[in-house]
Amino acid sequence: MPTIIRILGTLWIIHTRDHGHPHVTVYKGTPRNYEAVAKIRLDVIEVIESKGFSEVFLKKILQKTQDYQTLLLEAWNEIHKEE
């Protein structure tokens, strides 16, 4: 599971076995030990699901997703190119 970004005190990961719409999982903490987690869709920037993040912080995550959308989509496509 490649880490794509570390920003806002969070870890942004694209899981290699994830399917469906392009998305990134954002952790406050680590994937095995986290305080909060959110799954963010990348092609249409929106929260798919979230646990533990405040609405204010989710808005910051969505803004950073928009800022890094091209990088994140390129990473998703590279990781999932054989599917």
C-alpha positions as semicolon CSV with decimal commas, in nm:
position;residue;x (nm);y (nm);z (nm)
1;M;0,000;0,000;0,000
2;P;0,190;0,302;-0,126
3;T;0,187;0,620;0,078
4;I;0,115;0,900;-0,164
5;I;0,111;1,208;0,062
6;R;0,185;1,302;0,422
7;I;0,009;1,630;0,491
8;L;-0,200;1,795;0,764
9;G;-0,067;1,535;1,009
10;T;-0,229;1,260;0,803
11;L;-0,118;0,969;0,586
12;W;-0,275;0,936;0,238
13;I;-0,266;0,583;0,100
14;I;-0,391;0,408;-0,211
15;H;-0,448;0,044;-0,120
16;T;-0,337;-0,185;-0,400
17;R;-0,631;-0,423;-0,355
18;D;-0,902;-0,155;-0,351
19;H;-1,146;-0,145;-0,640
20;G;-1,435;0,070;-0,753
21;H;-1,409;0,441;-0,812
22;P;-1,061;0,593;-0,777
23;H;-1,013;0,690;-0,413
24;V;-0,756;0,751;-0,144
25;T;-0,774;0,653;0,222
26;V;-0,665;0,923;0,466
27;Y;-0,550;0,817;0,812
28;K;-0,476;1,018;1,123
29;G;-0,234;0,766;1,267
30;T;-0,142;0,447;1,082
31;P;-0,361;0,198;0,895
32;R;-0,330;-0,042;1,190
33;N;-0,366;0,217;1,465
34;Y;-0,561;0,527;1,369
35;E;-0,766;0,794;1,543
36;A;-0,960;0,883;1,229
37;V;-1,001;0,754;0,874
38;A;-1,171;0,881;0,560
39;K;-1,213;0,740;0,211
40;I;-1,212;1,020;-0,050
41;R;-1,324;0,973;-0,408
42;L;-1,080;1,126;-0,656
43;D;-1,262;1,164;-0,989
44;V;-1,555;1,350;-0,829
45;I;-1,405;1,486;-0,510
46;E;-1,630;1,376;-0,226
47;V;-1,623;1,185;0,100
48;I;-1,721;0,821;0,050
49;E;-1,703;0,742;0,420
50;S;-1,543;0,887;0,729
51;K;-1,493;0,804;1,095
52;G;-1,335;1,031;1,355
53;F;-1,262;1,344;1,150
54;S;-1,452;1,665;1,225
55;E;-1,650;1,833;0,946
56;V;-1,401;2,122;0,954
57;F;-1,106;1,886;0,908
58;L;-1,287;1,694;0,632
59;K;-1,324;2,022;0,443
60;K;-0,946;2,069;0,469
61;I;-0,893;1,715;0,338
62;L;-1,128;1,781;0,045
63;Q;-0,940;2,104;-0,036
64;K;-0,606;1,921;-0,033
65;T;-0,760;1,645;-0,247
66;Q;-0,851;1,910;-0,501
67;D;-0,501;2,059;-0,481
68;Y;-0,341;1,718;-0,544
69;Q;-0,613;1,562;-0,760
70;T;-0,394;1,512;-1,068
71;L;-0,112;1,350;-0,867
72;L;-0,356;1,125;-0,681
73;L;-0,541;1,014;-0,995
74;E;-0,211;0,941;-1,172
75;A;-0,101;0,732;-0,874
76;W;-0,434;0,543;-0,869
77;N;-0,409;0,471;-1,242
78;E;-0,047;0,355;-1,213
79;I;-0,123;0,125;-0,920
80;H;-0,435;-0,021;-1,083
81;K;-0,325;-0,020;-1,450
82;E;-0,341;-0,398;-1,493
83;E;-0,704;-0,430;-1,381
